[in-house]
């Protein structure tokens, strides 16, 4: 099977949009492009479902945890 140039362009545009949505926390736009069965798989082997990805618990502000780390000498 040969990949068409338009397929690569479409995939590239979706990837750019995905990354932009992630960085800017644009949940509405991210929701629109994610497949209903989407799963995020991380390099450590853990994975999360679509709903968890959209709520982005890994990006939420955890000021208390940062404060505890600073008090222990970690930045």
Jmol script that loads the backbone (N, CA, C; Angstrom):
load data "model"
ATOM      1  N   UNK A   1       0.837  -1.183   0.000  1.00  0.00           N
ATOM      2  CA  UNK A   1       0.000   0.000   0.000  1.00  0.00           C
ATOM      3  C   UNK A   1       0.880   1.243   0.000  1.00  0.00           C
ATOM      4  N   UNK A   2       0.590   2.134  -0.901  1.00  0.00           N
ATOM      5  CA  UNK A   2       1.353   3.365  -1.018  1.00  0.00           C
ATOM      6  C   UNK A   2       0.595   4.499  -0.336  1.00  0.00           C
ATOM      7  N   UNK A   3       1.308   5.267   0.467  1.00  0.00           N
ATOM      8  CA  UNK A   3       0.696   6.403   1.158  1.00  0.00           C
ATOM      9  C   UNK A   3       0.703   7.602   0.224  1.00  0.00           C
ATOM     10  N   UNK A   4      -0.441   8.210   0.088  1.00  0.00           N
ATOM     11  CA  UNK A   4      -0.586   9.387  -0.771  1.00  0.00           C
ATOM     12  C   UNK A   4      -0.067  10.627  -0.046  1.00  0.00           C
ATOM     13  N   UNK A   5       0.403  11.582  -0.820  1.00  0.00           N
ATOM     14  CA  UNK A   5       0.899  12.840  -0.262  1.00  0.00           C
ATOM     15  C   UNK A   5      -0.176  13.531   0.576  1.00  0.00           C
ATOM     16  N   UNK A   6      -1.420  13.479   0.130  1.00  0.00           N
ATOM     17  CA  UNK A   6      -2.500  14.132   0.877  1.00  0.00           C
ATOM     18  C   UNK A   6      -2.720  13.464   2.239  1.00  0.00           C
ATOM     19  N   UNK A   7      -2.478  12.139   2.321  1.00  0.00           N
ATOM     20  CA  UNK A   7      -2.599  11.435   3.602  1.00  0.00           C
ATOM     21  C   UNK A   7      -1.547  11.929   4.582  1.00  0.00           C
ATOM     22  N   UNK A   8      -0.342  12.090   4.091  1.00  0.00           N
ATOM     23  CA  UNK A   8       0.748  12.573   4.950  1.00  0.00           C
ATOM     24  C   UNK A   8       0.472  14.004   5.397  1.00  0.00           C
ATOM     25  N   UNK A   9      -0.029  14.823   4.489  1.00  0.00           N
ATOM     26  CA  UNK A   9      -0.352  16.203   4.845  1.00  0.00           C
ATOM     27  C   UNK A   9      -1.465  16.258   5.889  1.00  0.00           C
ATOM     28  N   UNK A  10      -2.473  15.401   5.740  1.00  0.00           N
ATOM     29  CA  UNK A  10      -3.572  15.344   6.698  1.00  0.00           C
ATOM     30  C   UNK A  10      -3.067  14.898   8.062  1.00  0.00           C
ATOM     31  N   UNK A  11      -2.255  13.853   8.090  1.00  0.00           N
ATOM     32  CA  UNK A  11      -1.697  13.357   9.337  1.00  0.00           C
ATOM     33  C   UNK A  11      -0.809  14.401  10.001  1.00  0.00           C
ATOM     34  N   UNK A  12      -0.002  15.087   9.216  1.00  0.00           N
ATOM     35  CA  UNK A  12       0.866  16.132   9.752  1.00  0.00           C
ATOM     36  C   UNK A  12       0.052  17.269  10.364  1.00  0.00           C
ATOM     37  N   UNK A  13      -1.014  17.673   9.688  1.00  0.00           N
ATOM     38  CA  UNK A  13      -1.869  18.745  10.205  1.00  0.00           C
ATOM     39  C   UNK A  13      -2.563  18.320  11.499  1.00  0.00           C
ATOM     40  N   UNK A  14      -3.043  17.072  11.546  1.00  0.00           N
ATOM     41  CA  UNK A  14      -3.677  16.575  12.776  1.00  0.00           C
ATOM     42  C   UNK A  14      -2.679  16.507  13.924  1.00  0.00           C
ATOM     43  N   UNK A  15      -1.461  16.073  13.628  1.00  0.00           N
ATOM     44  CA  UNK A  15      -0.436  15.989  14.664  1.00  0.00           C
ATOM     45  C   UNK A  15      -0.103  17.376  15.213  1.00  0.00           C
ATOM     46  N   UNK A  16       0.028  18.351  14.344  1.00  0.00           N
ATOM     47  CA  UNK A  16       0.298  19.728  14.789  1.00  0.00           C
ATOM     48  C   UNK A  16      -0.851  20.250  15.652  1.00  0.00           C
ATOM     49  N   UNK A  17      -2.078  19.974  15.224  1.00  0.00           N
ATOM     50  CA  UNK A  17      -3.246  20.413  15.991  1.00  0.00           C
ATOM     51  C   UNK A  17      -3.294  19.724  17.347  1.00  0.00           C
ATOM     52  N   UNK A  18      -2.999  18.415  17.371  1.00  0.00           N
ATOM     53  CA  UNK A  18      -2.982  17.649  18.615  1.00  0.00           C
ATOM     54  C   UNK A  18      -1.984  18.256  19.604  1.00  0.00           C
ATOM     55  N   UNK A  19      -0.785  18.524  19.137  1.00  0.00           N
ATOM     56  CA  UNK A  19       0.259  19.090  20.000  1.00  0.00           C
ATOM     57  C   UNK A  19      -0.141  20.489  20.472  1.00  0.00           C
ATOM     58  N   UNK A  20      -0.650  21.302  19.559  1.00  0.00           N
ATOM     59  CA  UNK A  20      -1.082  22.654  19.935  1.00  0.00           C
ATOM     60  C   UNK A  20      -2.189  22.595  20.992  1.00  0.00           C
ATOM     61  N   UNK A  21      -3.159  21.711  20.777  1.00  0.00           N
ATOM     62  CA  UNK A  21      -4.257  21.571  21.740  1.00  0.00           C
ATOM     63  C   UNK A  21      -3.729  21.156  23.108  1.00  0.00           C
ATOM     64  N   UNK A  22      -2.770  20.244  23.118  1.00  0.00           N
ATOM     65  CA  UNK A  22      -2.202  19.773  24.373  1.00  0.00           C
ATOM     66  C   UNK A  22      -1.492  20.912  25.103  1.00  0.00           C
ATOM     67  N   UNK A  23      -0.667  21.635  24.374  1.00  0.00           N
ATOM     68  CA  UNK A  23       0.111  22.723  24.978  1.00  0.00           C
ATOM     69  C   UNK A  23      -0.790  23.842  25.491  1.00  0.00           C
ATOM     70  N   UNK A  24      -1.836  24.164  24.738  1.00  0.00           N
ATOM     71  CA  UNK A  24      -2.716  25.267  25.119  1.00  0.00           C
ATOM     72  C   UNK A  24      -3.904  24.812  25.961  1.00  0.00           C
ATOM     73  N   UNK A  25      -3.990  23.497  26.221  1.00  0.00           N
ATOM     74  CA  UNK A  25      -5.080  22.903  26.998  1.00  0.00           C
ATOM     75  C   UNK A  25      -6.443  23.208  26.377  1.00  0.00           C
ATOM     76  N   UNK A  26      -6.518  23.114  25.048  1.00  0.00           N
ATOM     77  CA  UNK A  26      -7.766  23.340  24.323  1.00  0.00           C
ATOM     78  C   UNK A  26      -8.554  22.031  24.284  1.00  0.00           C
ATOM     79  N   UNK A  27      -9.315  21.789  25.317  1.00  0.00           N
ATOM     80  CA  UNK A  27     -10.032  20.522  25.482  1.00  0.00           C
ATOM     81  C   UNK A  27     -11.096  20.348  24.405  1.00  0.00           C
ATOM     82  N   UNK A  28     -11.788  21.410  24.054  1.00  0.00           N
ATOM     83  CA  UNK A  28     -12.849  21.315  23.046  1.00  0.00           C
ATOM     84  C   UNK A  28     -12.296  20.858  21.701  1.00  0.00           C
ATOM     85  N   UNK A  29     -11.201  21.459  21.278  1.00  0.00           N
ATOM     86  CA  UNK A  29     -10.594  21.079  20.004  1.00  0.00           C
ATOM     87  C   UNK A  29      -9.999  19.675  20.074  1.00  0.00           C
ATOM     88  N   UNK A  30      -9.393  19.350  21.203  1.00  0.00           N
ATOM     89  CA  UNK A  30      -8.817  18.013  21.376  1.00  0.00           C
ATOM     90  C   UNK A  30      -9.922  16.957  21.350  1.00  0.00           C
ATOM     91  N   UNK A  31     -11.021  17.236  21.990  1.00  0.00           N
ATOM     92  CA  UNK A  31     -12.158  16.324  22.008  1.00  0.00           C
ATOM     93  C   UNK A  31     -12.652  16.050  20.589  1.00  0.00           C
ATOM     94  N   UNK A  32     -12.626  17.073  19.745  1.00  0.00           N
ATOM     95  CA  UNK A  32     -13.129  16.942  18.376  1.00  0.00           C
ATOM     96  C   UNK A  32     -12.268  16.030  17.505  1.00  0.00           C
ATOM     97  N   UNK A  33     -10.981  15.917  17.801  1.00  0.00           N
ATOM     98  CA  UNK A  33     -10.120  15.126  16.923  1.00  0.00           C
ATOM     99  C   UNK A  33      -9.774  13.743  17.478  1.00  0.00           C
ATOM    100  N   UNK A  34     -10.033  13.497  18.760  1.00  0.00           N
ATOM    101  CA  UNK A  34      -9.686  12.196  19.331  1.00  0.00           C
ATOM    102  C   UNK A  34     -10.724  11.135  18.991  1.00  0.00           C
ATOM    103  N   UNK A  35     -10.257   9.979  18.602  1.00  0.00           N
ATOM    104  CA  UNK A  35     -11.126   8.837  18.327  1.00  0.00           C
ATOM    105  C   UNK A  35     -11.800   8.407  19.630  1.00  0.00           C
ATOM    106  N   UNK A  36     -13.034   7.899  19.574  1.00  0.00           N
ATOM    107  CA  UNK A  36     -13.720   7.467  20.801  1.00  0.00           C
ATOM    108  C   UNK A  36     -12.941   6.411  21.605  1.00  0.00           C
ATOM    109  N   UNK A  37     -12.117   5.620  20.947  1.00  0.00           N
ATOM    110  CA  UNK A  37     -11.337   4.583  21.640  1.00  0.00           C
ATOM    111  C   UNK A  37      -9.900   5.018  21.911  1.00  0.00           C
ATOM    112  N   UNK A  38      -9.606   6.310  21.795  1.00  0.00           N
ATOM    113  CA  UNK A  38      -8.243   6.811  21.980  1.00  0.00           C
ATOM    114  C   UNK A  38      -7.681   6.419  23.335  1.00  0.00           C
ATOM    115  N   UNK A  39      -6.400   6.056  23.358  1.00  0.00           N
ATOM    116  CA  UNK A  39      -5.651   5.806  24.589  1.00  0.00           C
ATOM    117  C   UNK A  39      -4.279   6.445  24.421  1.00  0.00           C
ATOM    118  N   UNK A  40      -3.810   7.117  25.438  1.00  0.00           N
ATOM    119  CA  UNK A  40      -2.459   7.671  25.441  1.00  0.00           C
ATOM    120  C   UNK A  40      -1.550   6.659  26.125  1.00  0.00           C
ATOM    121  N   UNK A  41      -0.449   6.335  25.472  1.00  0.00           N
ATOM    122  CA  UNK A  41       0.512   5.374  26.015  1.00  0.00           C
ATOM    123  C   UNK A  41       1.827   6.110  26.243  1.00  0.00           C
ATOM    124  N   UNK A  42       2.322   6.051  27.463  1.00  0.00           N
ATOM    125  CA  UNK A  42       3.530   6.759  27.836  1.00  0.00           C
ATOM    126  C   UNK A  42       4.746   5.847  27.765  1.00  0.00           C
ATOM    127  N   UNK A  43       5.909   6.443  27.713  1.00  0.00           N
ATOM    128  CA  UNK A  43       7.148   5.674  27.549  1.00  0.00           C
ATOM    129  C   UNK A  43       7.405   4.709  28.701  1.00  0.00           C
ATOM    130  N   UNK A  44       6.854   4.980  29.881  1.00  0.00           N
ATOM    131  CA  UNK A  44       7.027   4.086  31.026  1.00  0.00           C
ATOM    132  C   UNK A  44       6.097   2.878  30.941  1.00  0.00           C
ATOM    133  N   UNK A  45       5.193   2.860  29.947  1.00  0.00           N
ATOM    134  CA  UNK A  45       4.278   1.751  29.773  1.00  0.00           C
ATOM    135  C   UNK A  45       2.888   1.986  30.327  1.00  0.00           C
ATOM    136  N   UNK A  46       2.716   3.027  31.107  1.00  0.00           N
ATOM    137  CA  UNK A  46       1.374   3.308  31.620  1.00  0.00           C
ATOM    138  C   UNK A  46       0.534   3.950  30.513  1.00  0.00           C
ATOM    139  N   UNK A  47      -0.769   3.856  30.656  1.00  0.00           N
ATOM    140  CA  UNK A  47      -1.653   4.411  29.643  1.00  0.00           C
ATOM    141  C   UNK A  47      -2.921   4.937  30.304  1.00  0.00           C
ATOM    142  N   UNK A  48      -3.572   5.874  29.617  1.00  0.00           N
ATOM    143  CA  UNK A  48      -4.823   6.444  30.109  1.00  0.00           C
ATOM    144  C   UNK A  48      -5.850   6.442  28.977  1.00  0.00           C
ATOM    145  N   UNK A  49      -7.117   6.437  29.347  1.00  0.00           N
ATOM    146  CA  UNK A  49      -8.179   6.446  28.350  1.00  0.00           C
ATOM    147  C   UNK A  49      -8.453   7.868  27.865  1.00  0.00           C
ATOM    148  N   UNK A  50      -9.361   7.967  26.911  1.00  0.00           N
ATOM    149  CA  UNK A  50      -9.690   9.235  26.275  1.00  0.00           C
ATOM    150  C   UNK A  50     -10.187  10.269  27.291  1.00  0.00           C
ATOM    151  N   UNK A  51     -11.104   9.878  28.150  1.00  0.00           N
ATOM    152  CA  UNK A  51     -11.666  10.814  29.133  1.00  0.00           C
ATOM    153  C   UNK A  51     -10.585  11.361  30.055  1.00  0.00           C
ATOM    154  N   UNK A  52      -9.691  10.489  30.507  1.00  0.00           N
ATOM    155  CA  UNK A  52      -8.600  10.934  31.381  1.00  0.00           C
ATOM    156  C   UNK A  52      -7.648  11.857  30.643  1.00  0.00           C
ATOM    157  N   UNK A  53      -7.429  11.571  29.378  1.00  0.00           N
ATOM    158  CA  UNK A  53      -6.557  12.421  28.574  1.00  0.00           C
ATOM    159  C   UNK A  53      -7.150  13.827  28.438  1.00  0.00           C
ATOM    160  N   UNK A  54      -8.450  13.893  28.269  1.00  0.00           N
ATOM    161  CA  UNK A  54      -9.100  15.189  28.107  1.00  0.00           C
ATOM    162  C   UNK A  54      -9.119  15.998  29.399  1.00  0.00           C
ATOM    163  N   UNK A  55      -9.109  15.338  30.548  1.00  0.00           N
ATOM    164  CA  UNK A  55      -9.078  16.073  31.811  1.00  0.00           C
ATOM    165  C   UNK A  55      -7.659  16.429  32.218  1.00  0.00           C
ATOM    166  N   UNK A  56      -6.664  15.802  31.601  1.00  0.00           N
ATOM    167  CA  UNK A  56      -5.242  16.094  31.781  1.00  0.00           C
ATOM    168  C   UNK A  56      -4.807  16.178  33.246  1.00  0.00           C
ATOM    169  N   UNK A  57      -5.003  15.127  34.029  1.00  0.00           N
ATOM    170  CA  UNK A  57      -4.578  15.186  35.426  1.00  0.00           C
ATOM    171  C   UNK A  57      -3.071  15.398  35.574  1.00  0.00           C
ATOM    172  N   UNK A  58      -2.299  14.986  34.582  1.00  0.00           N
ATOM    173  CA  UNK A  58      -0.842  15.156  34.636  1.00  0.00           C
ATOM    174  C   UNK A  58      -0.430  16.608  34.478  1.00  0.00           C
ATOM    175  N   UNK A  59      -1.340  17.471  34.030  1.00  0.00           N
ATOM    176  CA  UNK A  59      -1.013  18.871  33.804  1.00  0.00           C
ATOM    177  C   UNK A  59      -1.658  19.806  34.831  1.00  0.00           C
ATOM    178  N   UNK A  60      -2.441  19.256  35.741  1.00  0.00           N
ATOM    179  CA  UNK A  60      -3.114  20.102  36.719  1.00  0.00           C
ATOM    180  C   UNK A  60      -2.100  20.699  37.684  1.00  0.00           C
ATOM    181  N   UNK A  61      -2.408  21.888  38.157  1.00  0.00           N
ATOM    182  CA  UNK A  61      -1.526  22.601  39.082  1.00  0.00           C
ATOM    183  C   UNK A  61      -1.580  21.930  40.457  1.00  0.00           C
ATOM    184  N   UNK A  62      -0.439  21.469  40.916  1.00  0.00           N
ATOM    185  CA  UNK A  62      -0.365  20.839  42.229  1.00  0.00           C
ATOM    186  C   UNK A  62       0.595  21.660  43.084  1.00  0.00           C
ATOM    187  N   UNK A  63       0.121  22.830  43.516  1.00  0.00           N
ATOM    188  CA  UNK A  63       0.963  23.752  44.274  1.00  0.00           C
ATOM    189  C   UNK A  63       1.461  23.133  45.568  1.00  0.00           C
ATOM    190  N   UNK A  64       0.629  22.357  46.246  1.00  0.00           N
ATOM    191  CA  UNK A  64       1.045  21.748  47.504  1.00  0.00           C
ATOM    192  C   UNK A  64       2.208  20.792  47.291  1.00  0.00           C
ATOM    193  N   UNK A  65       2.151  20.001  46.240  1.00  0.00           N
ATOM    194  CA  UNK A  65       3.242  19.055  45.962  1.00  0.00           C
ATOM    195  C   UNK A  65       4.521  19.806  45.624  1.00  0.00           C
ATOM    196  N   UNK A  66       4.412  20.893  44.835  1.00  0.00           N
ATOM    197  CA  UNK A  66       5.611  21.671  44.511  1.00  0.00           C
ATOM    198  C   UNK A  66       6.193  22.292  45.760  1.00  0.00           C
ATOM    199  N   UNK A  67       5.319  22.788  46.636  1.00  0.00           N
ATOM    200  CA  UNK A  67       5.790  23.386  47.885  1.00  0.00           C
ATOM    201  C   UNK A  67       6.520  22.353  48.733  1.00  0.00           C
ATOM    202  N   UNK A  68       5.968  21.147  48.821  1.00  0.00           N
ATOM    203  CA  UNK A  68       6.627  20.074  49.587  1.00  0.00           C
ATOM    204  C   UNK A  68       7.992  19.751  48.981  1.00  0.00           C
ATOM    205  N   UNK A  69       8.053  19.685  47.652  1.00  0.00           N
ATOM    206  CA  UNK A  69       9.328  19.377  46.994  1.00  0.00           C
ATOM    207  C   UNK A  69      10.346  20.457  47.263  1.00  0.00           C
ATOM    208  N   UNK A  70       9.921  21.724  47.175  1.00  0.00           N
ATOM    209  CA  UNK A  70      10.842  22.815  47.455  1.00  0.00           C
ATOM    210  C   UNK A  70      11.368  22.735  48.869  1.00  0.00           C
ATOM    211  N   UNK A  71      10.504  22.386  49.812  1.00  0.00           N
ATOM    212  CA  UNK A  71      10.921  22.271  51.201  1.00  0.00           C
ATOM    213  C   UNK A  71      11.907  21.139  51.422  1.00  0.00           C
ATOM    214  N   UNK A  72      11.911  20.172  50.511  1.00  0.00           N
ATOM    215  CA  UNK A  72      12.845  19.056  50.598  1.00  0.00           C
ATOM    216  C   UNK A  72      14.104  19.308  49.787  1.00  0.00           C
ATOM    217  N   UNK A  73      14.223  20.506  49.230  1.00  0.00           N
ATOM    218  CA  UNK A  73      15.425  20.848  48.487  1.00  0.00           C
ATOM    219  C   UNK A  73      15.335  20.584  46.996  1.00  0.00           C
ATOM    220  N   UNK A  74      14.220  20.065  46.518  1.00  0.00           N
ATOM    221  CA  UNK A  74      14.051  19.832  45.077  1.00  0.00           C
ATOM    222  C   UNK A  74      13.308  21.001  44.464  1.00  0.00           C
ATOM    223  N   UNK A  75      13.632  21.324  43.217  1.00  0.00           N
ATOM    224  CA  UNK A  75      12.970  22.437  42.544  1.00  0.00           C
ATOM    225  C   UNK A  75      11.712  22.008  41.856  1.00  0.00           C
TER     226      UNK A  75
END
end "model"
wireframe off; spacefill off
backbone 0.3
color backbone group
